[in-house]
Amino acid sequence: MGALSPWHILIVVLILVVLFGSTKLPTLARSLGRSARILKSEAKSLHEDEDDDEGTDGEKRQVNEAPKRSTATASEKERQSAE
């Protein structure tokens, strides 16, 4: 009883056509495919970045980070220096 039969799939497709219309469905499927491709490429680049961070002996190399800049305004800096 828990398996999907072809009738279940047909009913779901018909409901989608009624809700979104036949002109919107290809657009929705296309944008879903683009999103999946973007997610796949980002995951692949993230995995490659992790591989690049490893040293030749398998240890992680330290990544030099840029120093954090202060976002305080001039008046906030004056108050901090007065304290």
Phi and psi in degrees as GROMACS dihedral restraints (atoms count N, CA, C in turn):
[ dihedral_restraints ]
;  ai    aj    ak    al  type     phi  dphi    fc
    3     4     5     6     1   -82.9    20    10
    4     5     6     7     1    -9.5    20    10
    6     7     8     9     1   -82.8    20    10
    7     8     9    10     1   150.0    20    10
    9    10    11    12     1   -84.0    20    10
   10    11    12    13     1   127.4    20    10
   12    13    14    15     1   -95.7    20    10
   13    14    15    16     1   166.6    20    10
   15    16    17    18     1   -58.4    20    10
   16    17    18    19     1   -29.3    20    10
   18    19    20    21     1   -66.8    20    10
   19    20    21    22     1   -38.3    20    10
   21    22    23    24     1   -62.4    20    10
   22    23    24    25     1   -45.0    20    10
   24    25    26    27     1   -64.2    20    10
   25    26    27    28     1   -41.1    20    10
   27    28    29    30     1   -62.8    20    10
   28    29    30    31     1   -40.8    20    10
   30    31    32    33     1   -64.8    20    10
   31    32    33    34     1   -42.3    20    10
   33    34    35    36     1   -63.2    20    10
   34    35    36    37     1   -42.1    20    10
   36    37    38    39     1   -63.7    20    10
   37    38    39    40     1   -43.6    20    10
   39    40    41    42     1   -62.2    20    10
   40    41    42    43     1   -40.4    20    10
   42    43    44    45     1   -64.4    20    10
   43    44    45    46     1   -40.8    20    10
   45    46    47    48     1   -63.5    20    10
   46    47    48    49     1   -40.5    20    10
   48    49    50    51     1   -64.8    20    10
   49    50    51    52     1   -40.9    20    10
   51    52    53    54     1   -66.7    20    10
   52    53    54    55     1   -42.2    20    10
   54    55    56    57     1   -70.7    20    10
   55    56    57    58     1   -46.2    20    10
   57    58    59    60     1  -103.0    20    10
   58    59    60    61     1   -17.7    20    10
   60    61    62    63     1    84.2    20    10
   61    62    63    64     1   154.7    20    10
   63    64    65    66     1   -73.6    20    10
   64    65    66    67     1   -20.2    20    10
   66    67    68    69     1   -81.5    20    10
   67    68    69    70     1   -28.2    20    10
   69    70    71    72     1   -81.6    20    10
   70    71    72    73     1   -28.5    20    10
   72    73    74    75     1   -60.7    20    10
   73    74    75    76     1   -45.1    20    10
   75    76    77    78     1   -62.8    20    10
   76    77    78    79     1   -35.9    20    10
   78    79    80    81     1   -65.7    20    10
   79    80    81    82     1   -43.1    20    10
   81    82    83    84     1   -63.9    20    10
   82    83    84    85     1   -42.2    20    10
   84    85    86    87     1   -65.9    20    10
   85    86    87    88     1   -39.3    20    10
   87    88    89    90     1   -64.7    20    10
   88    89    90    91     1   -44.5    20    10
   90    91    92    93     1   -68.6    20    10
   91    92    93    94     1   -33.2    20    10
   93    94    95    96     1   -66.0    20    10
   94    95    96    97     1   -40.1    20    10
   96    97    98    99     1   -64.7    20    10
   97    98    99   100     1   -41.6    20    10
   99   100   101   102     1   -62.1    20    10
  100   101   102   103     1   -43.1    20    10
  102   103   104   105     1   -62.6    20    10
  103   104   105   106     1   -39.9    20    10
  105   106   107   108     1   -65.2    20    10
  106   107   108   109     1   -40.9    20    10
  108   109   110   111     1   -64.3    20    10
  109   110   111   112     1   -41.6    20    10
  111   112   113   114     1   -63.5    20    10
  112   113   114   115     1   -45.0    20    10
  114   115   116   117     1   -60.8    20    10
  115   116   117   118     1   -41.9    20    10
  117   118   119   120     1   -64.6    20    10
  118   119   120   121     1   -43.6    20    10
  120   121   122   123     1   -68.6    20    10
  121   122   123   124     1   -37.7    20    10
  123   124   125   126     1   -66.8    20    10
  124   125   126   127     1   -40.3    20    10
  126   127   128   129     1   -65.1    20    10
  127   128   129   130     1   -38.7    20    10
  129   130   131   132     1   -66.2    20    10
  130   131   132   133     1   -43.3    20    10
  132   133   134   135     1   -67.9    20    10
  133   134   135   136     1   -34.7    20    10
  135   136   137   138     1   -64.4    20    10
  136   137   138   139     1   -41.6    20    10
  138   139   140   141     1   -65.3    20    10
  139   140   141   142     1   -40.7    20    10
  141   142   143   144     1   -66.1    20    10
  142   143   144   145     1   -37.3    20    10
  144   145   146   147     1   -63.2    20    10
  145   146   147   148     1   -38.9    20    10
  147   148   149   150     1   -65.4    20    10
  148   149   150   151     1   -38.3    20    10
  150   151   152   153     1   -66.7    20    10
  151   152   153   154     1   -37.1    20    10
  153   154   155   156     1   -68.6    20    10
  154   155   156   157     1   -29.2    20    10
  156   157   158   159     1   -74.7    20    10
  157   158   159   160     1   -16.6    20    10
  159   160   161   162     1   -79.1    20    10
  160   161   162   163     1   139.0    20    10
  162   163   164   165     1   -75.9    20    10
  163   164   165   166     1   179.8    20    10
  165   166   167   168     1   -70.2    20    10
  166   167   168   169     1   -26.4    20    10
  168   169   170   171     1   -95.5    20    10
  169   170   171   172     1    12.5    20    10
  171   172   173   174     1    90.7    20    10
  172   173   174   175     1    -6.1    20    10
  174   175   176   177     1   -87.3    20    10
  175   176   177   178     1   153.2    20    10
  177   178   179   180     1   -75.3    20    10
  178   179   180   181     1   134.9    20    10
  180   181   182   183     1   -85.7    20    10
  181   182   183   184     1   151.3    20    10
  183   184   185   186     1   -77.9    20    10
  184   185   186   187     1   136.0    20    10
  186   187   188   189     1  -100.8    20    10
  187   188   189   190     1   124.5    20    10
  189   190   191   192     1   -74.5    20    10
  190   191   192   193     1   120.8    20    10
  192   193   194   195     1   -98.8    20    10
  193   194   195   196     1   148.0    20    10
  195   196   197   198     1   -68.8    20    10
  196   197   198   199     1   144.2    20    10
  198   199   200   201     1   -64.0    20    10
  199   200   201   202     1   144.9    20    10
  201   202   203   204     1   -75.2    20    10
  202   203   204   205     1   135.5    20    10
  204   205   206   207     1   -90.7    20    10
  205   206   207   208     1   146.2    20    10
  207   208   209   210     1   -77.6    20    10
  208   209   210   211     1   134.8    20    10
  210   211   212   213     1  -103.9    20    10
  211   212   213   214     1    11.7    20    10
  213   214   215   216     1   -72.5    20    10
  214   215   216   217     1   145.5    20    10
  216   217   218   219     1   -79.0    20    10
  217   218   219   220     1   171.1    20    10
  219   220   221   222     1   -61.6    20    10
  220   221   222   223     1   -41.0    20    10
  222   223   224   225     1   -66.6    20    10
  223   224   225   226     1   -35.7    20    10
  225   226   227   228     1   -67.8    20    10
  226   227   228   229     1   -37.8    20    10
  228   229   230   231     1   -65.6    20    10
  229   230   231   232     1   -38.6    20    10
  231   232   233   234     1   -63.9    20    10
  232   233   234   235     1   -41.7    20    10
  234   235   236   237     1   -64.5    20    10
  235   236   237   238     1   -39.9    20    10
  237   238   239   240     1   -66.9    20    10
  238   239   240   241     1   -39.2    20    10
  240   241   242   243     1   -73.3    20    10
  241   242   243   244     1   -26.5    20    10
  243   244   245   246     1   -72.8    20    10
  244   245   246   247     1   -25.1    20    10
